[in-house]
Amino acid sequence: MLPFHYIAAYAQSHFTAVKERMSRDEGATAVEYGLLVSLVAVVIIVGATTFGAKISELFTAVAGKIKVPTP
């Protein structure tokens, strides 16, 4: 049977390895960026749906007021 200090050292080394893997945040950062991009996309879609007709009317009104020079 192994002495306790060997077992404790083995467990501690594995705990340290798992702790190091858990502390890496490259994957978490990618997930956070993905969530941020999807949130921005949802905001753009909702804004375009909500204000699309009003903006189109505004551009049409402005285009109607622009005078085209005659040759």
C-alpha positions as CSV (number, residue, x, y, z in Angstrom):
1,M,0.0,0.0,0.0
2,L,1.2,3.5,-0.9
3,P,2.0,6.0,1.9
4,F,-0.5,8.8,2.3
5,H,1.9,11.5,1.2
6,Y,2.3,9.9,-2.2
7,I,-1.5,9.7,-2.6
8,A,-1.9,13.3,-1.5
9,A,0.8,14.5,-3.9
10,Y,-0.8,12.6,-6.7
11,A,-4.2,14.1,-5.9
12,Q,-2.8,17.6,-5.6
13,S,-1.0,17.4,-8.9
14,H,-4.2,16.3,-10.7
15,F,-6.2,19.0,-8.8
16,T,-3.7,21.6,-10.0
17,A,-3.9,20.4,-13.6
18,V,-7.7,20.5,-13.5
19,K,-7.6,24.0,-11.9
20,E,-5.3,25.2,-14.7
21,R,-7.6,23.9,-17.4
22,M,-10.6,25.5,-15.7
23,S,-8.8,28.9,-15.4
24,R,-8.2,29.1,-19.2
25,D,-10.9,31.4,-20.7
26,E,-10.2,31.2,-24.4
27,G,-13.4,29.2,-24.9
28,A,-15.4,31.3,-22.6
29,T,-14.3,34.4,-24.5
30,A,-15.4,33.0,-27.8
31,V,-18.8,32.1,-26.3
32,E,-19.1,35.6,-24.9
33,Y,-18.3,37.2,-28.3
34,G,-20.8,34.9,-29.9
35,L,-23.5,36.0,-27.5
36,L,-22.6,39.6,-28.0
37,V,-22.8,39.3,-31.8
38,S,-26.2,37.5,-31.6
39,L,-27.5,40.3,-29.3
40,V,-26.4,43.0,-31.7
41,A,-28.1,41.1,-34.6
42,V,-31.3,40.8,-32.6
43,V,-31.2,44.6,-31.8
44,I,-30.6,45.4,-35.5
45,I,-33.5,43.1,-36.6
46,V,-35.9,44.6,-34.1
47,G,-34.9,48.1,-34.9
48,A,-35.3,47.6,-38.6
49,T,-38.6,45.9,-38.2
50,T,-39.9,48.6,-35.8
51,F,-38.6,51.7,-37.5
52,G,-38.2,50.4,-41.1
53,A,-41.4,52.0,-42.5
54,K,-40.8,55.3,-40.7
55,I,-37.2,55.5,-42.1
56,S,-38.4,54.7,-45.5
57,E,-41.0,57.5,-45.4
58,L,-38.3,59.9,-44.2
59,F,-35.9,59.0,-47.0
60,T,-38.8,59.3,-49.5
61,A,-39.7,62.8,-48.2
62,V,-36.1,63.9,-48.3
63,A,-35.7,62.6,-51.8
64,G,-38.8,64.4,-52.9
65,K,-37.4,67.7,-51.7
66,I,-34.1,67.4,-53.6
67,K,-34.2,69.4,-56.8
68,V,-32.7,67.7,-59.8
69,P,-30.8,70.2,-62.0
70,T,-32.1,70.5,-65.5
71,P,-29.5,70.2,-68.3
